[in-house]
């Protein structure tokens, strides 16, 4: 797994686009080779159809138009190589954090977010809201996932709640 780019759930179907700057989740450029773009359509808060499309990252630009598959039509994958100096060193995940972590259940979120979700470590929804403060003091101690939805994508952070 190299990286993940995701978007907030939309209220309607339509054309979506995303970009990848050819870096690993650590921020380093990845080697040329074959990669897959994975897409998933989730309806009604459940797992939906998914598919993957392979492309070759190399020194030459390419555009692919894979065959239509259930839930995904008119797919276009374009690889446009850039010089390493053009790749930004700021990753989306570097901008957002939850603090204090570990904490007693009252957390602050750094970075500008549209909304957040708190989920169990298994991924079950617990609560959601807007703003930079999250209060889960009423929940049992444990590890929670904070799904931070931003205008540029989604970042997931783990936080440990401990009242000790």
Order of alpha helices (4+ residues) and beta strands (2+ residues): beta-beta-beta-beta-alpha-beta-beta-beta-beta-beta-beta-beta
